[in-house]
Amino acid sequence: MEIEIKSAARLHLRDPQPGIYQSVPFKKYARIQAINQTSLKKILVSPLEYRAAIDKHDDDSPALQAGRIIHLLCLEPRSVPSRVAVWPAERKGMAWDIVRTTHAQDKTEFVVFPGEFRRGKEWTAFKQEHPNATITTRGEWDTAAAFVTANGNKSNPIHKRELVTQTEFDRLKTMAAAVRKHPLGDVLRKTPETQQWRELTLVWREELQQGGIILCKARLDLIFIDDALDETIVDLKTTRRKTAKEFAQDCRTFGYDFQADWYSRGWRNLTGRKLPHNHQFQFLTVESDHLDVNRYWLPEDALTAGRVKVQRALDRLTFCQNMNYWPGANDDKAEELPAHPWFYDDAIDSGALSGFGDTTTPLPELEDINA
């Protein structure tokens, strides 16, 4: 079965059609009215949390933005100049505030003070004339305006780009350079361009077991066809974890088993191709402090757990939609908290529960650490 890859221009937000689209900007992807794995897995915590996630429009963070820029630097370096705006100074000062609010499409009212200094009778009178406005000097305004003009145009204005400082951008470029030096880079350089795709957006219709169809979406970092003609999906992650054991904890905490099944499910839905081996979904991680780059895949039992979780989430979503019922985690039920030793620290210190302290592990002495 031939894989059809569509251009980003063919993805229409008013009526998104199932398909595989390449190089869709993140902000356009975020506006696709479809369910993604990040919000869906929250329904396993509670339907109420799921509803809060899909109703929340601004769920961005510096960490998420850093991840997006690293993805661009590693996977689509040619698009960086048109998709990233680099502020040459720090995140402070009036010029930065003007740029920041313009980027966020904030409706803050700025008024330019004609004088040179923020003091004196003219400054005091000007403030009294504009009590509800944010006042800037001509120099600050011109600096911000020049930056906005240089980093945007009519078809691609600044608010569609990632906005970072030069210091932040330099750090991300260093991390991206470490990723490109990984042996996987050699594999990709030897793989024909017709057998590898980067930054793919998947949009598909999922048929629910209890009836009904929902529109779903996913964003794949990289997929390539290996020598055995098998597809391998690679997901790029930034992390502070240094070992496989530590990253496995991230997989559990952030539900990467859920993500693996969701991406594989979307790919199978649109192409008819399964990923029969667990090593066909991989994580390429870059450690943020020491730039250690590693490549992992999940064990089979973790992938099985991911499939169970996704199906459970879809079943729960179907029930909640049919009933229009979105309860919290306990749904008004009282529940006894588990007995953790730290509940009893004060009692142990006072000697009232001396026996309970036997279940805790004491901290090592200094000589034990150095041994």
Stockholm file with secondary structure:
# STOCKHOLM 1.0

chainA/1-371         MEIEIKSAARLHLRDPQPGIYQSVPFKKYARIQAINQTSLKKILVSPLEYRAAIDKHDDDSPALQAGRIIHLLCLEPRSVPSRVAVWPAERKGMAWDIVRTTHAQDKTEFVVFPGEFRRGKEWTAFKQEHPNATITTRGEWDTAAAFVTANGNKSNPIHKRELVTQTEFDRLKTMAAAVRKHPLGDVLRKTPETQQWRELTLVWREELQQGGIILCKARLDLIFIDDALDETIVDLKTTRRKTAKEFAQDCRTFGYDFQADWYSRGWRNLTGRKLPHNHQFQFLTVESDHLDVNRYWLPEDALTAGRVKVQRALDRLTFCQNMNYWPGANDDKAEELPAHPWFYDDAIDSGALSGFGDTTTPLPELEDINA
#=GR chainA/1-371 SS CCCCEEEGGGCCTTSCCSEEEESCCHHHHHTSCSBCHHHHGGGGTCHHHHHHHHHCSCCCCHHHHHHHHHHHHHHCGGGHHHHEEEESSCSCSHHHHHHHHHHTTCCCCEEEESSSSSCSHHHHHHHHHCTTSEEEEHHHHHHHHHHHHHTCCSSSCGGGSEEEEHHHHHHHHHHHHHHHTSHHHHHHHHSCGGGEEEEEEEEEEEECTTSCEEEEEEEEEEEEECTTSCEEEEEEEEESCCSHHHHHHHHHHHTHHHHHHHHHHHHHHHHSCCCCSGGGEEEEEEETTTCCEEEEECCHHHHHHHHHHHHHHHHHHHHHHHHTCCCCSSTTCCCCCCCCGGGGHHHHHHTTTGGGGGGSCCCCCHHHHHC
#=GC SS_cons         CCCCEEEGGGCCTTSCCSEEEESCCHHHHHTSCSBCHHHHGGGGTCHHHHHHHHHCSCCCCHHHHHHHHHHHHHHCGGGHHHHEEEESSCSCSHHHHHHHHHHTTCCCCEEEESSSSSCSHHHHHHHHHCTTSEEEEHHHHHHHHHHHHHTCCSSSCGGGSEEEEHHHHHHHHHHHHHHHTSHHHHHHHHSCGGGEEEEEEEEEEEECTTSCEEEEEEEEEEEEECTTSCEEEEEEEEESCCSHHHHHHHHHHHTHHHHHHHHHHHHHHHHSCCCCSGGGEEEEEEETTTCCEEEEECCHHHHHHHHHHHHHHHHHHHHHHHHTCCCCSSTTCCCCCCCCGGGGHHHHHHTTTGGGGGGSCCCCCHHHHHC
//
